[in-house]
Amino acid sequence: MKNKYNYSEKFTLEDVRWARKEYLSSFSDQSFTDYIRREKIKRVKNIQTPLFGFEDSLFSDFSIHPKDMNFEIIFMENTTQLNEYFDLLEITSSQLIEQSIPGRSVKIMVKETTTDTVFGFIRLGSPMINCKPRNTILNTTDYTANPGLKTFNDRSYLGQIIVPAQPAGFNYAGGKLLSLICASHEVREYFNKKYGIDVVLFETTSLYGSIKSASQYDGLKPYVKKGGQTESSFMPSLQKSIYFPLRDWFEEKLGEPLLDPSIPSSRKMKIQRRMESIIMNVLKDNGKDEEAKEWTNSLKEITERMTTQKNYYYSTMGFDNSLDYIMGRDKELKKGQNWDKFYMKNMIEWWRNKATNRYEKLLADGRVRHKLEVWTDKEIQKNVDIVR
């Protein structure tokens, strides 16, 4: 919303000093993982859990050997499927799940058929708007100019969610299986058919790149390769107990909404930005340049403290010249020597060997985990390592 007047006509210096203190109190001594844990617990409380719970739908029989496992993928299409998908995903993932994201979207539930339980979750969508390591592998500085935004979007998709049930992920390297499925011919072909496009590049990023030494995407060559680290910043949202009273206070003083009600997306963060702007403007109007600088530094410190760089991973999905095809350097696609390996049954067998080695080593060491890790469990809320 455009600033139509001097904010100092509505807010005194003491007003914005008080607002600044309230704003910063939301992030006092809070780490990235503290923030995620707090927000996950709040979100789980809003899930309408069935009488007997729905955790039984998740894979939890950890006596099963990988050689005895079989899998099917289910594309989530109707409302009933999607409700189950998001509820189970919310209690499983340490990510803060947003159900509605602009752009293309394919949601997949991966089932282990021997137990008829959910092994993991996948959501594929439109690629990232900008990504330095991807630009590097494409040998470009601006893919929106060449080959053009539409062309690139029609030839790639992003792994937005790749989450195994836990501790299936730990015991069986479940995240690796889901990652392979994302790059399979079967999933690529479904995505192409749904949107009438020609995908030749799968990409994703690790959730906690710079604060975790290993990722579920490591060790997946020739299927998935690492392509460097993204450069990103992350400003968390205010705690609800602070956000709503502070928003109402600003709007009462201002005499109008902080954000035009017709704006549909990212409303909370845009309102936070306007709060920050009002505080900055009033400090400067009152000649408090040093305080304004401290305010900027405080916001920067929060962003840096709450930010983790992410490792970038990609797959050319069995093609020999995906990158050159995307950039228009080649006019025709060429199948690579590993083409057949990208069929799902071959990927599952490749994973099975890896999973067997891991599972048997954990058995020998007495480290197989048996307790289902879900966010509806009070002990899990307190103790689970969310950076996993």
N, C-alpha and C positions, 0 to 999 in steps of 0.2 A: 504494500500500500504506500503510495507516494506521500512524503512528508509535506503537508499543506501549511504548516506553521512552525514557529519556533517552539521546540519542546519545553524550553525554559518558561514559557507562558503557562504551562500546565504542571511542571514538576520543579520543586525547589531543590537546592543542592542537598539539603538534608534528606529529602525524599529519595533521591537516587543513591545516596550513600547507604540508606537503609535497604533499598532494593538490591544493591550490589552485595551487601552482606548476606541477605537471604538467598540470593542466587548462588553465591559461592559456597554456602553451607551445604548445598546439595551434593557437592563433590569433595567435601573435606576428608582428607586421608583415605580416599577411595581408589583402589587399583582397578585395572581393567577387569580382572576376574571377579573382584568384589561386585562390580557393577553388573556383570552378566548374571552372577548368582542371585543377586537381589531381584533383578527384573524377571528371571525365570520363575522364581518362587511366586511372585505376584501373578504371573500369567497362568501358572498351573492351577491356582486357586479358582480361576474363572471357568475351568473345564467342567462340564456337566458329566461327572463320572457315573456310569451305570451302577446299579445296586451292588453287583458283585465285582466291580472293577473291570477294566479292560486290559490290564497288564497281562492277563493270560493269553492274549492274542499275540504277544511278542515271543520270539524264540528264547527258550530258557532251559532246554534240556542239554546240558553241557557234558553229558556222558556220551553223546553221539560223536563218532569219529568223522572227520571230513570226507573220508572215502564213502561213507554211507549217506551223504547229503545229496539232495537234488533240488533244483530251483526252477521257479517260473516267475515271469515278470507280468504284472498286471497294470495296465494303463488306467489310471484313475480318470473317469469321465463323467459319471453322474454324481448328483448331490450326496447321496448316501455314501458312496465310495470316498468322496473328497472329505466329508465330515470325519470319517474314520481315519483317513490318512492324516489329517492335520491334528487330530486329538492325540493319536499315537506318536506322531512326530514331535509334538510339543513336549510330551513327557519323556521323550528319549533324548532329543538333541540338546546340546548346550548352546546352540545358536538361538538368537531371538527371532522367531519365525514370523514373517509377514505373509499372510495368506494371499493378499492381492498385490501383485507387482506388475507394472505396465510391460507390455510386450508379449512375445510368444511364450507359451508355457506347456510343457509336457510333464506330468507327474506320474511317477512309477512306484508301485509297492513291490518289493522283491520278497517272495515267499519261499520258505524251505518246505518242500512238499512232503517229506517223510513225517514231519511233525505238524504240518499244516499250520505253521505260524509265520509271523512277519519277521523277516531277517534284516530288512533295511528299507531305506527311503531314498528316492532320487527325484529331484526337480531340475529340469533343463529349461533354459530360457534364452532370451536374446543376449548376445555377447556384450561384454563390458564396453562402455563408450570410449574409454581411453586407457591404455595400458602400455607402459614403456617397454617391458620385456617382450610383449607381443610385437610391438613396432620393430623391435630389434630383429626378431626372427623373420619378420616379413620384409626386412630391409627397407623400411619407410619411416618417415617422421610424422606423417599425417595420412592415415588410411582413409579418412573421410574425403580426402581430395582424390586419392588414387589407392584403391580402385573405386572409391565412392561408398558412402554409408550403406545404401541399399544393397549394393553388390556384396559387401562384406557381411551384412546381416543375413543375406540369403545363402551364405556359404559357411556359416559357423553357428555353433551354439555353446552356451555356457552352463557348466555344472554348478547350479546355484545351491543345491542341497545334495549331499552325498553322505548319508548318515546310517551306519549300521546300528542295530539293536546292541545294547551293551549288557554284559561283557562279551557278546558274540564277536564284536569288533576286535576286542583284545585277544580272546582265545583262539580265533580262527583267521585273523587278518581280514575281517569282514569288510573293512573299508576298501581294501584292494579289490575285492570281488566286485563291489558296487562301482568302483572307478572303471574297471574293465567293461562292465555292462554298458556304461555311458558311451564308450567308444565303439561299441559293437555294430555290426552291419544291421542287425535287426532293429535296434533303437534308432539308428540313423535313418533307416528307411521309413519307420513310423513317423518320425519328425518331418521328413521330406514330404510324405504323403499328406500329412495333416495341413501343412502350410504351402505346399506346392513349390518347394525350393530344392536346392541341391547342396546339402551340407557336406563339407570335406574337412572341417576342422572342429575338434572338440577342445574346449579350454576350461580351466578351473583354477582356483587358488586355494592354498591351505588356509584354514581358519585362523591359526595362531602361528604364523610363519616365524616371526623373530623371537618368540618366547618359547619355542619348542624345537628341540634339536632334530626330530624326525617327523615325517608326515606319512599318512596312509598312501600318498601318491608316489612315495619314493620306491625304487626297486621294481618299477613296472615296465621297463624297456623290454621289447620294442614297442609296446602298446602306448605308453604314456611317458613323456619326457619332461624334464625340468627346464624352464626357460628364464630363470632369474627371479628377482624380487620386485614386487610392485612398490610404488611410492604413493602412500595414502595417508589421510588424516581422519580422525574420528572424534567427533564431539558428541558425548552422550547426552541423552535427554534428561531434563530435570526430574527428580523424584516427584511422584504425583502429589504427595503431601505438601510439597513446596510449589510445584508448577501451577496448580489450579488457584490457590489463594493469591499467588503473585500475578498470575494472568488477570484475575478479576480486579485486583488492586490497580494494575496498569490501565485497564480498560475504563475503570471508574474515573481515574484521574484524567485520562485522555478524552473521555466522553464519546468513545467509539470503539469498535472491535480493533484489536491489534492486527488482524488479518481479514481481508475481504472474505465474507462467508462463501462466496462462489468458488474460491480456490480449493480444489479437491484433494490435492496430494501434499504430503510432507508438512501438514499444517503445524504440528507441534514444533518442529525444528524451525520453521519460518517465523513462528511467534517468538520463540526463544531469540532468534536473531534480531527481531525488532526490539525486544527488551534490552538486549546488549547495545543496540544502536542508540536507544533513548538515553541510557546511562552514559554512554560515551559523549553524546552531543551536549547533554546538560553539564557534564564536568568541564568540557571545553568552553562552553558558553560562559561559565563562571570563572574562567581563567585558571582552572586546575589542570594544567597540562601534565604535571607530574603524576597526578592521580589517574588521569586518562591513560598515561603510558603504563602505569601499574595495572590498570584494568585490562589493557591489551595483553600484557605479559601473563596475567592470571589466566586468561582464557587460553593463551598459547600453552601454558604449562599443563592445564587440564587436558588439552588435546594431545599433547605429547605423552602424557602419563597414560592416557587411555587408548593409545594407538599401538597397533602391532603391524609391522610390515608383513606382507603375505607373499609366499612363494608362488610363482606362476608355473602351471603345468599345461601341457597341450598334447594332442594326438592328431596325426594326419590320417588316422582311421583306415590304414591299409593302402592308401594311395601313395604313389611314388613322387608326385609333383603337386601336392595340395597347395603349398605356399605360392608356387609360381602360377598356379591356376587362379588362385584368389586374386593375385596382383595383376593378372592379365598378361603375364609374360609367356604363359602357355595357353593355348586355346582349347586343348583337349586333355582330359584326365587320363592318367596312366596308373593301372593297378601295380602295386609294388610286389616284391617277392614274398612278403608276409601277408598278402591279401586274405588267404584262407584262414589264417590265424585269428582274424578279427570276427569270425562267426562265433556266436555266443558259446556254443558247445565246446569249442576249442579253447576259448578263454577260461571257461569254468574248469576244464581239465588242467590248464596251466596254473590256475589259482589253487586247485586241489593239492597239487604237489607242494606248493608253498605253505598252504594251510596245514597239511599233514606234518611237515617238518616243525612248524611252530607249535602245533597242538601237542605233538609227542614230546617235544622238549619241555613245554610247560608241565605236562604230566610227570615227566621224570623229575622235574625240580619241585613238584608239589605246588605249582603256582597257577593252576587252572582256577579261574574265578567262577563261582557258582551262584552268586546272588545277583538277581536281575537289578540293573541300575536304572531306575526311573525316578523322575522328579516328584512323583507323588509320595515317595518314601521320605519320611522326615530325616532319617539317618543319611540318606543319599544327599539330601539338600545341604546338610552340614559338612559332609566329609568327602563327597566324590570329587575327584580331580576333573574339573570341567575342561581343562586343556588336554584333550585326549584325542 
